[in-house]
Amino acid sequence: MSETAFGGDVDGVVGYHLNPLTCGVAKFNVMLARHLEVQIFGLFDNRVAALRRPLLSVKLSEFAEADAEALASLVETAPWRDHFALFLHEWTETPTEQLLLSLAEVVFCGNDELVASLRNRRAAVEKLWCPSTLLEPQRFASDGISVFAFGMAHKVRPELHRTFQALLEKTGRPYSVYLSTALHEGTAFDESFTAVFEELKKIYGNKIYFLGYLSDTAVYNYLLDTTFFTAFFEKGVRANNTTVNAAMDCGAVVVTNLDEYSPEVFGHMHNVIDINRCDGLPVSPDILGSLAGNARATASSTMGWDSLVARIKML
């Protein structure tokens, strides 16, 4: 193994996690591959074996133990075992890290502390950094219709969003869609939701903005300011959907889908808009104001906490 400069011959960035929505290193790797104008690969992608001079960008503390051992085996047997670059985001003294350090043609360190940690282990390491990883630095549109969508990731319904997008286009007005999401405990924000979001991007184009996870305070403020709040369900909205109830309590104009088991107090064009019965979205301030007022009244009285507690005490 030689201590020579790696040069500009990287032909692929290789990482462990690949979802930039859930992992900072994955996000860095996506951006790095983009700027190097090469493809990004998962460590255990079969195509990695065909690379000539890959750059491995890893943080071993993120690895499952079995995967760390598998990485060690991969590097020891790969055709490029003496011709790869290593970008370290952390040093935790693991055997796999020590192996990578000994075999890499060049080692890049993401900060000064890493350089200091490795100074006595390897004669030469390159001190680097991690630039901004804002994948989509977009300014929010400040005019037109605003749409806020918030809910569990597995409940996003692209087919109803297509219908809604057509209704937005029909208004003839500019619009922006802001999407946030949450997850049930024990579930993963993985490629399944990423695929759904990519599908929504195909529907709304550059008019959709992904907000990630928001605090209740942030959700509250979006609900107060949005023109429409959307939440679509497999069958129809239910009385125990706290997201829709919260939106109505804030006076948001909710666009959803109703069925026979939706709350009886939900009425199309009274306090909600049923996407399946909507021929055109209202844009009149008077109509929107009436919908918002009725929604707030329904959520705070008929379906509010006082009514719930009173009912429980009666039973």
C-alpha positions in Angstrom: 0.0 0.0 0.0 1.4 3.4 -1.0 1.0 6.7 0.8 0.2 8.6 -2.4 -2.5 11.1 -3.3 -5.6 9.4 -4.4 -6.3 11.9 -7.2 -9.5 12.4 -9.1 -10.0 8.7 -10.0 -12.9 7.9 -7.6 -15.4 5.9 -9.5 -18.1 5.5 -6.8 -19.0 6.6 -3.3 -19.8 3.6 -1.0 -21.8 4.0 2.2 -23.8 2.0 4.8 -27.1 3.9 5.2 -28.5 5.3 1.9 -31.6 7.3 3.0 -30.6 11.0 3.2 -33.9 11.7 5.0 -32.9 9.7 8.1 -29.1 9.7 8.2 -26.6 12.6 8.1 -23.7 10.5 6.7 -26.0 9.2 4.0 -27.0 12.8 3.1 -23.3 13.7 3.0 -22.5 10.7 0.8 -25.3 11.6 -1.6 -24.0 15.1 -1.9 -20.4 13.9 -2.2 -21.3 11.5 -5.1 -23.2 14.3 -6.8 -20.2 16.7 -6.7 -17.8 14.0 -7.7 -20.1 13.1 -10.5 -20.2 9.4 -9.7 -22.8 7.0 -8.4 -23.5 6.1 -4.8 -23.7 2.5 -3.7 -24.7 0.6 -0.7 -21.8 -1.4 0.9 -23.3 -4.7 0.0 -24.5 -3.9 -3.5 -23.1 -6.5 -5.9 -21.9 -3.7 -8.2 -19.4 -2.5 -5.6 -17.1 -5.4 -6.6 -16.7 -4.0 -10.1 -15.4 -0.6 -8.9 -11.8 0.3 -9.5 -11.2 3.0 -6.9 -14.1 3.5 -4.6 -14.4 6.0 -1.8 -15.8 4.4 1.4 -17.5 7.0 3.6 -18.5 5.4 6.9 -19.3 5.9 10.5 -18.9 2.5 12.2 -21.0 3.4 15.3 -24.0 3.2 13.0 -23.3 -0.4 11.9 -25.0 -3.5 13.2 -22.3 -5.8 14.5 -22.8 -8.4 11.8 -22.6 -5.7 9.1 -19.4 -4.4 10.5 -17.9 -7.9 10.3 -19.3 -8.2 6.8 -17.6 -5.0 5.8 -14.3 -6.3 7.0 -14.7 -9.4 4.9 -15.7 -7.4 1.9 -12.7 -5.1 2.0 -10.3 -8.0 2.6 -11.5 -9.8 -0.5 -12.4 -6.9 -2.8 -10.4 -6.5 -6.1 -9.8 -2.9 -5.0 -8.6 -3.7 -1.4 -5.4 -1.8 -2.0 -7.0 1.0 -4.1 -9.7 2.7 -2.1 -10.1 5.9 -0.2 -11.6 6.0 3.3 -13.6 9.0 4.6 -13.9 8.7 8.4 -16.7 10.6 10.2 -15.7 9.1 13.6 -13.2 6.8 15.2 -14.3 4.2 17.8 -11.3 1.8 17.9 -13.2 -1.1 16.3 -11.3 -3.9 14.6 -13.1 -3.1 11.3 -11.9 0.6 11.5 -8.4 -0.6 12.2 -8.5 -2.9 9.2 -9.9 -0.1 6.9 -7.2 2.3 8.2 -4.4 -0.2 7.4 -5.6 -1.0 3.9 -6.9 2.3 2.5 -4.8 4.0 -0.1 -5.7 7.4 1.4 -7.6 8.3 4.5 -9.7 11.5 4.8 -10.8 12.7 8.2 -13.8 14.9 8.7 -12.4 17.0 11.5 -9.3 17.9 13.5 -10.0 15.6 16.4 -10.0 12.6 14.1 -6.7 13.7 12.7 -5.2 13.9 16.2 -6.7 10.4 17.1 -5.0 8.8 14.1 -1.7 10.7 14.1 0.1 7.8 15.8 -1.6 5.1 13.9 -0.9 6.2 10.4 1.9 8.4 8.9 -0.4 10.4 6.7 -4.1 11.3 6.9 -5.8 14.1 5.1 -7.7 16.7 7.2 -11.0 17.5 5.5 -14.5 18.7 6.5 -18.2 18.2 5.7 -19.8 21.1 3.8 -23.4 22.0 3.9 -25.7 19.1 3.1 -28.9 21.1 2.2 -30.1 18.8 -0.6 -32.9 21.1 -1.8 -32.3 24.7 -0.8 -35.6 26.1 -2.0 -37.2 29.4 -0.9 -40.9 29.0 0.1 -43.3 30.7 -2.3 -44.8 33.7 -0.5 -48.0 34.1 -2.5 -51.0 32.1 -3.7 -52.7 29.1 -2.1 -50.8 27.2 0.7 -51.4 23.6 1.5 -50.2 21.8 4.6 -50.2 18.0 4.8 -49.2 16.3 8.0 -49.7 12.7 9.2 -48.3 9.2 9.6 -45.9 8.3 6.8 -47.8 5.0 6.0 -51.0 6.9 5.4 -50.0 9.1 2.5 -52.3 8.5 -0.4 -50.7 9.5 -3.7 -53.8 8.7 -5.8 -55.9 11.2 -3.9 -53.1 13.8 -4.1 -53.4 13.5 -7.9 -57.1 14.4 -7.6 -56.2 17.3 -5.3 -53.5 18.6 -7.5 -55.9 18.7 -10.4 -58.2 20.8 -8.3 -55.4 23.1 -7.3 -54.5 23.6 -11.0 -58.2 24.3 -11.8 -58.1 27.4 -9.5 -55.7 29.0 -11.8 -53.8 30.4 -8.9 -50.2 29.7 -7.7 -49.9 27.2 -4.9 -47.4 25.5 -2.6 -47.7 22.2 -0.8 -45.8 21.7 2.5 -45.5 18.1 3.7 -44.5 16.9 7.1 -44.8 13.4 8.6 -44.6 11.4 11.7 -43.9 7.8 12.5 -45.5 5.2 14.7 -43.1 4.0 17.5 -41.3 0.9 16.4 -41.5 1.7 12.7 -38.8 3.0 10.4 -38.6 6.0 8.2 -37.1 4.0 5.4 -37.1 3.7 1.6 -40.9 3.0 1.5 -41.7 6.6 2.6 -38.9 8.0 0.4 -40.6 6.3 -2.6 -43.9 7.8 -1.6 -42.5 11.3 -1.3 -40.7 10.9 -4.7 -44.1 10.0 -6.1 -45.6 13.2 -4.6 -42.8 15.2 -6.1 -43.9 13.8 -9.5 -47.4 15.0 -8.8 -46.7 18.5 -7.4 -43.3 19.1 -9.0 -41.3 22.0 -7.6 -44.3 23.2 -5.7 -43.9 20.7 -2.9 -41.6 21.1 0.1 -40.7 18.4 2.5 -40.6 19.7 6.1 -39.5 16.5 7.9 -40.6 16.0 11.5 -42.1 19.1 13.1 -42.7 20.0 16.7 -46.3 20.6 17.9 -45.5 24.3 17.9 -44.4 24.3 14.3 -47.5 22.2 13.3 -49.7 24.6 15.1 -48.3 27.6 13.3 -48.6 25.9 9.9 -52.2 25.0 10.6 -53.0 28.6 11.5 -51.5 30.0 8.3 -52.4 27.4 5.6 -55.2 27.8 3.1 -56.0 24.1 3.1 -55.0 21.1 5.2 -55.0 17.7 3.5 -55.2 14.3 5.0 -56.3 11.3 2.9 -57.1 7.8 4.2 -57.5 4.3 2.9 -61.2 4.3 3.5 -62.2 7.6 5.1 -61.4 9.9 8.0 -62.3 8.5 11.5 -63.5 10.2 14.7 -60.3 9.2 16.5 -57.9 10.8 13.9 -56.3 13.4 16.1 -54.5 15.1 13.2 -57.7 16.1 11.4 -59.3 17.1 14.7 -56.3 19.3 15.6 -56.4 21.0 12.1 -60.2 21.7 12.5 -59.6 23.0 16.1 -57.1 25.5 14.6 -59.6 26.6 12.0 -57.9 25.0 9.1 -60.0 24.2 6.0 -59.6 20.4 5.9 -59.7 18.5 2.6 -60.1 14.8 3.3 -62.1 11.8 2.2 -65.4 10.8 3.9 -67.2 7.5 4.0 -70.1 5.9 5.9 -68.0 5.5 9.1 -66.7 9.1 9.1 -68.1 11.3 11.9 -71.7 12.3 11.3 -70.9 15.9 12.2 -68.4 16.2 9.3 -70.3 17.7 6.3 -68.9 18.4 2.8 -68.6 22.2 2.3 -69.9 22.7 5.8 -66.9 22.1 8.0 -64.7 19.9 5.7 -64.2 19.3 2.0 -64.7 15.8 0.8 -62.2 15.2 -2.1 -64.5 12.6 -3.7 -67.4 15.1 -3.9 -65.4 18.2 -4.8 -65.6 19.7 -8.3 -63.6 22.8 -7.5 -61.7 24.2 -4.5 -63.3 27.3 -2.9 -61.1 30.4 -3.1 -63.6 33.0 -1.9 -62.5 34.4 1.5 -66.2 34.3 2.7 -66.5 30.6 1.9 -63.1 29.7 3.3 -63.9 31.7 6.4 -67.2 29.9 6.9 -65.6 26.5 6.5 -62.9 27.4 9.0 -65.4 28.8 11.6 -67.6 25.7 11.3 -64.6 23.4 11.6 -63.3 25.2 14.7 -66.8 25.0 16.3 -67.1 21.3 15.6 -63.7 20.4 16.9 -63.9 22.6 20.0 -67.5 21.7 21.1 -69.0 18.6 19.6 -65.7 16.7 19.3 -63.7 18.6 22.0 -62.2 17.6 25.3 -65.1 18.9 27.4 -67.6 16.9 25.4 -65.5 13.8 25.6 -65.0 14.0 29.4 -68.7 14.8 30.0 -69.6 11.7 27.9 -67.2 9.5 29.8 -68.6 10.7 33.2 -72.2 9.9 32.0 -71.3 6.2 31.2 
